[in-house]
Every structure is written in C-alpha cells, then in structure tokens.
Amino acid sequence: MLAPLRDHFCPKDPRSSPLLSTAKGHYFNRLSVEVTPDVPGFEEAQWIVSEDVNVEHLLDVFTSIDAEPDDVWNACIHFMDHLYWHKKRLVVLGPKIEGLRDDHPSKPQCLSKLARLFDFVGNFMEEKRLLALALKFRREQGDDRGVAGTLRLLSDANRQLYLFEEGIQQAEEALEIYERLSDPVAQTECLNTLAYLLYGDGQLDAAEKVASRAIDLLPEEDNQFLVCQCHYVLGDIHRSKGKKEKAVHHYETALGIASSSNWHAELFWINYSLAQLFPDEGRFDDAYLYIERAKSYAANNAYYLGRAMELQAGFLYRQRRLEEARSEVLRAANLYEKAGAAKDVEDCRELLQWIEEGGFLPMVLLFIRINFPFKLWGPGNGVGGSVGSFKSSRCPFTASTAMPSTVSTTPSLFIPPPLLAHTILYSLSYYLSLIYILSCLFPRPRTMLVFHLCIPYIAHSVQHFGSAMPYFPSCSP
C-alpha cells in the first residue's frame, strides 16, 4: 500500500508531480477491471478495501483541477463500482458529480453509481432523487440501454419507498426496452426486480410467475449471481404463501450458490430470511442461530447489523422477553443513525413503543406484519426483501420516550381502517372464546347470550386466523 497521498500534495499543480502521475496510472489501471460477480477478477478487486482512501483523495484532487477529462470520471465510475461490491460506503465526490455540466457524457452514469451507494445506507429518497436526474439525462442523450438500466434501479428505489405501482410501471418499461435490445441477462435482472415489486404489492401469484420466468430465461450454469437472486425471491414468495418446504428449497439453492462464491451480502440476506421461517413454529433458538449467521456476514456494515438486530428484537418481543427486546432495538437504532438510515430509525421507534405497550393486540398486528404482503402497510413502516439491497419483511412498531434524544418520538404506524377493524375483531374473538370456555364451566345466561351472538364471527376467526394463536404461547388475555 502506498503512503497516504495527501501527504505528497505539495506542488501547486499536482499534475507536475512524478509521484502523483505514477499513482494515478497505477490506480486507474487497477480500477479499469470490470467488477461483477461471475466475471473473472471480481475477488481480486477486494484490494479497494485497504486502498480506498488513497484512491478517493487522488480522484478528489484531479476532479478539482479539471472537471472535463473523461479518464478521471471513468475512474470515478469504476471506483464507486468497487465500493458497491466490496466496501459499502458513501464518497466525498457527490457535489462534484452533481456539479458537472448537464451534457457531460459521464454525468448520468456517475449519478447512477452514486445513487447505488445511498441504497446500502438506507437513504432511498436520495437514491431516487439521483436516479431521477440520471434518467432525465439518459433520455436527453437518447441512450436506450442507459434509460432501461436507470429505470430498473429507480423501480427498486420506489419499492424500498413502498411506491409499488410506480415501480412496477418503471420495471415493465425497462423490460420492454431490453426485450427490444434482445438482452436476456438484462431481461432477467428486470424480471427479478419486477417479481419483488409484485411481491411487495401483494400479487404473490404474479410475482411467482415472473420470478420463475426469470430463472427459465438463463441457463443455470451461467450468470449464477442472477440465478441466486431469483431463487431468493422465490423463497420469500413461498414463505409469504405459507409454503415452507418450497421456501426452504429455494433458500438453500440460493445459499449454495452464494456460499460457493463467498458473496457476503447475499449470504446475509438469505440467512436473514431463513431466520423468519422458525418463530411461527415456536423454534426461536433456530431463528436466533440464523440471525447470528447473518450477522457474521455483515462485517462492518452498520446498516446490515441494524437489520439483524431489529429482526431479533421482534422475535424477543414475541417471546415476551421485553427488556432484551428493548436493548436490542436501541442498539439497532444507534447503528441506523450511524449509517444515516432515517427511515429505519423510525421503524425502531415504532418497535420500541410496541415493546413498552405490550398486550395481545400488538402481537396480533406483529403476526400480520411479518406474514402478510407489504401493501397492507403505510410508508411509516419498513418492509422489503431480496439479495443485496432487497429487503425482507419486517415488523411494525411505534415510538417511545425511552429512545435516545436524537430520535423523534412521534408515532408513525399507519394501518388502513378496514385492516385495523378486522384485526380488532379477531382480537375480540380470542377473548370471546375465553368467555365461551368460562360459560361452559360456569353457565350464566349473560355469558351464553354474548357467546351465541358472536358465534358467526368466532367461527370465521378460527378458520382464518386461529392458527396464529399457538405462535404466542406466553401471551395472557
């Protein structure tokens, strides 16, 4: 590793420095290698983990001297690509990228690469803003392939923001362009993104068909990264449908592919999703085992660690281990704040108040939140799921005065009125079932009357929701 380059920036014109010229040629040559899973050289590109500060400072200096040379901005694009795959963090080059003249040929791609880095810290609004700018410039340049690629990324940003209909339209437009360009690999990427958007919109059957089509489009021996992603989304879809065996099959297929290539981000999300299969059977120890495995792949990524801790807090809450749950969610909130993931901090606020409020109704809502499609929930609540940036379903929760002073305590849980009414009636049916048991043990005219008036709804509740009751064995009426 070269000594920190900032120590050698003494010349008034760094271009006249033999050291900087040598360093520039050295780093620009190393950055020129394509960084994509399944492509030779992917693992070797991990050199950026220890050299990123030098490279960033070098680029910062040369972009300050002259903002026009294409070789410098191409190096910026490759640098952000290296960070995206091997060291997920933001860069100081953002203002200079946005300051490029609008017709600069490198500006759209620089904006797209910069936007992807915001995805990894959970700042999806900023990601969407940058991608919208990139899309505008791509359209002005008449770059169809660039337009399609940006639309796909923008559709996923909208998925993270729960704007499913807008995201579906963008993914379908991108797919049409790639079909016209006869690019099967890019079509598969679009289909995978579209499958998760349909999944988030509650269209599970349509999502399954789209994901299956994506797998069929590529031979399994090629593009293993995409095959891994497609199996992962199918695992999430089948988990939401309650088809555990099929979900496990797809998760294990994705896990095998990711393990053979040591893709840490994918291994994190697969183990994260596997953890969600077990609490419904009361197998919390197995769930915690997969959470710990997920954490082992998070490395120093504060956002990923926060997601794992938040999920663990939800499981601890379901076990009524409230103090442990509270401690875990506070740790998650601190990590989210460090990563700049404001939306996820709000999710932790919600979880903390649910932990402190307790009661049966919050646990019913928790069950629905984890097991039903995301469309039921409003923008104040985190959802998601996919390899890499795709997220897995998460729990709904509300604010608390016990949160650190830097976090607002305004509740943001949104539940559509019909769903709220339905949930309350289900909860009442649970209590009415207890009344029925008591009426059998201690017959009284009033309790029998209440029960007989509510028989139809109790029967409906048992049919559609009664199976949730065993999941909360420690919950008392």
N, C-alpha and C positions, 0 to 999 in steps of 0.2 A: 504493500500500500504506500502511495506517495505521501509525503508530509502534507499537512493541510495547506491547500493552495493559497488561502487568504494571506498566509504569511509571506508570500512572494509577490503580492500585487503592489509593488513599489513603483514600477515605471508609470509615467503619465499615460502612455499608450501601451496597454498590456500586449497588444499585437506585436510589439517590438521585442518582447521578452522571449528568448530562446526556450526557457523553461516552460512558459505557458503555451508556446507553439507546439512543443513536444507533447505536453499534457493534453492539449486539445486533440492532436492527431491520435494519441493513444486511446483516449476515452471515446472519441467519435467513432473510431473504428470498432471498438468493442460494443458500442451501443447499436451499431448497424445490424446486428444479428436479430432476426425475427424471434419474438418471444411469444410462443403459442404452445399450449400443451399438444402433444403428439408430434411436434416438429423437433428434429434434432437441434440440440443447443439450448433447449429450454432449461435443463438443470444447470448447465454451465453459466447461465445468466444470473445465477444467485450471487455472483461477485458484487452486484449492486448493493447488497445488504451492508457491506462494510465500506463501500466507496461512494455511497450516495451523496454524502455531504460535499465531498470534493467536486463531484460532477455537477451538483446543483449550483455551487458557488462559481464554477467555471462558466456555466451557462448564463448565470445571472450577470456576470461581468460582460460577456461577449454580446448578450442581447441589449445591454445598456449602451455599448459603444456604437452598435449599428443594428437596427431592427430589421434590416432588409434581407441579409444573406439567407438563402434557403437552407444551406447546410446546417446553420445554427438551429433553425426552427425544426428541421427534420430530426436533429439530435434531441431537441426538447420532446418531440413526439415519442421517440424511442425511449427516452429517459422515463417519461410518465408510464409508458407501457411496461418497462421493467419494474417500476414501483407497484403497478397494479397487480402484477403476478407474484412479486417476491418480497415487497416491503410496503405494505398498505399504509400510506400516509399522504398528507397534503403537501403542496410545494409552495415556494415563495414566488413562483413565476406567474401566478394568476393575473395580477394587474397588468403585467407586460403583455400577456396573451390577449387580454381584452382590449388593450390599447393599440393593437395592430390595426392598420387601416383595413376597412371592411373588405376591400378587394384583394387583400393579401392571400396568395394561394394556400398558405399553410394555416390560416386562421381557423377555418371550420374544423379541421382535424385536431388542432391544438385544443380548441374548446371542447370537443368530444372526449378527448383523453383526460382533460382536466375534470370534466363532469363525472367521469367514472370513478375518480379518486374520492369525490364527495359521497358517492354511493356507499363506500366502505366505512365512512364515519357516520352514516345515518342522516346526512343532511340532504334529503331528497328534493326539497324545494329549490336549493341552489343547483343541484344536479339538473332539475328540469329547466331552470332558467337558462343555464349554459347550453343545454341541448337544444332549446328552442332557438337560441341565437345561431347555433351551428346549422340547424335545419334551414333557417332563413338564408344563410349564406350559400348552403349547398344548392338550394333551389335556384338562387340567382346565378350560380355558376353552371346550372344545367347538368349537374353531376348525379345521374340517376342512382348509381351504386352507392354514392355517398348519402343521398337522400334516404335510401332504403335502410342503410346501416344506422343512420341517426334516428329514423322513425322507430326502429326496433328498440334502441336504447331508451328513447323517450317513452315508448309504451311501457317499458318496465319501470321507469321512474313514476309514471302515473299509477302503475299497480301498487307501488310502495305507498303512494298517497291515497289509495283506495278509489281512484278515479278509473274504475274498470271499463266503463263504456268508452271513454275517450281512448284508453289504452288499447282496447280491442280494435277500434277503428284504425289506429295507427299501425298495429301489428298486421292487420289484414292488408293495409295499403302497402306496407313493406314486403309482405309475402307476394302480392301481385307483381311488384317490380322484379323481385328475384326470380319469379316464375318466367317472366318475360325475358330475363337475362340468362335463363337456364342454368342457375347456380344451385345444385342440390344441397351443398353444405350450408349455404346461407339460408336456404328454404328451411332446413332442419332447425337452425337457430331460431328463425321466426316462429316456426310451429311450436317449438318448446316454450318460447315466451308467450305465445297465444294460449297454449294449454294452461299456463299458470294464471293468466288473466281470466280465462273462463272458469277456472277453479275458484279464483277469488270472487267471481261474480255469482257463484253458486250453481253454475251449469256443469255439474260433475260429469254427466254422460258425454256431453260435447267435449269437455276437457280430455276425457279418456280417449276418445276417438282421435283427437288432434295429436295427442302425445304418442299414441300407437302408430299413427301415420308417419310421425317424425322418425320413429325407430325403423320403420319399414323402408324409409327413403334412403337410408345409409346402410351399407354392409357392416356387420358388427366388427369385422376385423379392421375397419378403417374408422378414423375420427372417434377414437374411444372416449374422448372428453365429452363430445356431444351425446354419445350413447349413454354415458354415465349420467348426464343431466336428464335425459329422457326417462331413464329408469327411476331416477329420483322423484321426478314429478308424478310418475305413475304410482309410486309408493305413497306419496302424500294424498293423491286422489282416492286410492283404495282405503287408506286409513280413514279418510273422512266418510267413506261409504260404509265403514264398519267391517270391511273385508280384510281381516288381519293377516290371513295366510298370504293373500296376494300382495299385500303391502310389504310383508317381510321378504317375500321373494324378490320384489323389485329393489328394496333397500339393500339386500345382501348382494344382488347383482351390481348395483352401483358401488357398494362398499368394496367389492372385489376389484373392480376396475380402478377406483381411486387409490386403493392400497398398493396396487402393483406399480403405480406411477408416483406414489407419495404426494398426492395433491392435498395439502393440508386444509385448504378452505373447504373443499368438497367433503373431506373426512369429518370436518367439524359439523357441517350441516346434516350429513347422513346420521351420525351418532346423535345429534340433537333431535332429529325426527324419530329415531328408534326409541329414544327415551320416552316419547309420548305414547307409545303403544301399551305400556305396562301399568300405569296407575289405575286405569279403568278396571283392571283385574285385581287390584289391591297389591300389586307387585312393585311397591315403591323402591325396594332395595335394588331391583333390576334397573329401574328408571334412573336412580342415582348413579349406578355404575356407568350407564351410557353417558350421563351428563359429565362425569369425571373424564371419560374418554374424549368427549367433545372438547372439554377444557384443555386437555393435553395437546390438542391440535390448534388451539387459539394462539399459541406462542405469546407474543407481546401485544396482540390486538385487543385493545381495551373494549372495543365495541362487541367483539365476539364473546369475550369473557362476561361482559354485562348481560348478553342474551342468555348465556348458560345459567348465570346466577338468578336472573329473573324467572326463568323456567323452573329452577329448583325451588325458588321461593313460593311459586304457585303450588307445587307439589307438597311442600311443607305445610302450606295453608290448608290444603285438602286433608292432611293428616291431623289438623288442629294443633300443630307444633308452631304456635303463633310467634313466640319470641325468636325462634330460629328463622322463621319466615321473614320477620321484620328485619332482623340483622342482615339477611341475605339480600333483601330488596334494597336496603340502604347502600350496601356495597355495590350493587348493580347501578344504582342511580349515580354514585360517585364516578364509576367508570364511564357511564354515558356522558356525564358532564365533561370529563377529561377528553372524550372523543368528539365532543361537540354535537352529540345526537339529541337535540332538544325534544323531538317527538317521543323518543324512548324514555327520556326523563319524565315526561308526562305520564307515560304508561306506568312507571314505577310509583309516581304519586298516587295514581288510581289504586294500584295494588296495595299500597300501604294503608289506605283508608279502609279497604275491604278487610284487611287483616285485623285492623283495630275494631271494626264494626262487628265482625263475626256474624253468627246467625245462620239460619238454614237458607233463606232466600239468596244471599250472596253465593252460597255454594252451588245452588241450582244454576245461577247465572254463570258461574265458573264452568260448570259441566257443559252448558250450551256453548259457551265461548270457545272452549277447546275443541268441541266435537262437531260444530256446525259451520257451514260456509261463512266466509268473511263478509258477504254483502249485508248480513243482518246487523253489522256494527258500523258506527259512525266514525268520522275522521279523528276523534279524540283517542282512538284505541288502536294499538299495534296489531297487525296481522301479517301473514305472509308465508313464504316458504319456498326455497329452491337451493340448488347447489350454488355456492358462491354467494352472490348478492341476493338471491331469492331467499325469502324468509319463511319460517314455519309458523303454524298457528300458535297464538299466544293467548294469555288470559286477559280479561278485562279488569281494571281496578282503578281506584279513586283516591284522591289526595289526602294528606294528613299533616297536622301541625307538627308532627314529630320529624318531618323531613328537614334537611339542612336549610338554613336561612336563605340560601341562594335559589331555592326552588319554590315556585309559587304554590299555593295551597288551594287553588280554585278547582273544584271537581270538573272533569271533562267527559265523564261517561255519558254516551248517548245511546239510548235504546229506543227503537221505534215503538210507539204506543201499543200497536197490536201485539208485538212480541212481549212487551212488558206485562200487558194484561194477561196474556196466555201463560206467562211464567208465574205470575202471582196466583192464578187459578190452579196451576199444577201444584204449587206450594200448599195452597189451601187443601187440595185433595189429599195431601200427605197427612195433614192434621185431621181431616175428616176420617181418614182411615183409622187413625188412633181413636177417634170418637166411636167408630163402629166397634172396635175391639172392646172399648170400655162399656159400650151399650150391651155387648154380649155378656160381659162379666157382671155388670150392674144395670140390669134393664130398668130404664126410666122412659116415660112417654116422650119427654122433650128430646132426649138424645136420639131416640129412634126416629122421631119426626125429622130432625135435622139430617140424619143419615139418608132416609128414604127420599128426601127432596134432592139430595146430591148424588144419588146412585148413578145417573147417566154420566155425569162428568167424571166421577171416580173411575168408572169403567173405561172411559176414554183415556184418562190419565194413566191407568195401569197398562193399557195397550201400547201407548206411545211414549211413555216416559218412566214407567215403573222400573224399567231396567236400570235407571240411573241410581236408584236408592242404595243398592249394595256398594256403590263407589264411595259412600260417605258413612262408613260404619261407626265413626266416632261422633257423628252429629246427633245431638239430642234435640227433641222438639221443644 
